[in-house]
Amino acid sequence: MLRYALRRIVLLIPVLVGLSMLVFAIARLLPGDPARLAAGPNATPTEIAEVVRTFGLDKPLPVQYWNYARGLLRGEWGRSIYTRRPVLQDLEVYLPATLELVTAAMVLAVALGVPAGVLAAVYRNRWPDVLSRTVSIGAISMPRFFLALLLQLAFAMWLGWLPLGGRFPLTEDPPRFVTGFLTVDGLLAGDLHATWLALQYLALPAFAMCLSPLATITRMMRASTIDALRQDYVLTERAQGLRPHVILFKYVLRNAISATLTVIGLYIGWLLGGTVLVETMFDWPGIGLYATSSILVQDFMPVIGVTLVICVVFVISNLAVDLLYGVFNPQVRMA
């Protein structure tokens, strides 16, 4: 298992190098003049040239990338042209909020989608199956921004059960920063009131984000379970007198979940890159909102930093999926 994990980790190095080169080149070749925007509308050519020299924009593109890559190895992710703040410092503020939102959405999707898919497969073509397929099609077809509006109208405006937006009340002190996840930090601090407030603010955006992966996981789990139930080993175990729930949870579920793991790994990266609409709708202070504000002022360094973070998390999540394949299927470890 250790050699299997090391092989996958070594393969990540050229992937991350290639991604960093591609993202840096695309960001630099986009039209626009970030130095002129950063210098201000009334800046003189001398002031604009000074901004260009300060941020190294006068050097050839390969030299700019080399300097940026060396900075990455030292933990320096560049500096925002617009705000003059280090990008890594901003990411340390915004990234935990997005990770908490994506984690909550995926936990909801997996916790609801896997049992729903198994239940639909066991009761195939009966009312649990029909209900799950109907809900899945509706969930995957509804745009997230429209769903976010409906949730805000229903639970925030009409019923008043949950807050309209934000991450924590402005009139309350958040728990002490430990992990950056307000729900976890509240529990670590023993502050149940802060944890409850954080959960209330997290509920609507997490639910708005979880419906698409929930629908996909349910459908994948249903198809995989139906296929596993048709295998010869299931018939053999039934002939040996094993109880249906033992067969289902001990043998069928372990084989059926392999294909669903791929979807889960892909959706983690997809949700990280697709948080912009939800974070904007709910005023959630995450990297999606940070990247959007940077794009509007053509501030490329934060955009590159956000893209690299999403790529790294996406690659790590797929590495975790590969390792889980080895756990559920020992034959994969021999490949």
Buried (B, 14 or more C-beta within 10 A) or exposed (E): EEEBBEEBEEEBEEEBEEBBBEBBBEBBEEEEEBBBBBBEEEBEEEBBBBBBEBBEBEBEEEEBBEBBEEBBEEEBBBBBBBBEEBBBEBBEBBBBBBBBBBBBBBEBBBEBBBEBBBBBBBBEEEEBBEBBBEBBEEBBEBEBEEBBEEBBEEBBEEEEEBBBBEBBBEEEEBBEEEBBBBBBBBBBBEBEEBBEBBBBBBBBBBBBBBBBBBBBBBBBBBBBBBBBBEEEEBEEBEEEEBEEEEBBEEBBBEBBBBBBBBBBBBBBBBBBBBBBBBBBBBEBBBBBBBBBBBBEBBBBBBBBBBBBBBBBBBBBBBBBBBBBBBEBBEEBBEE
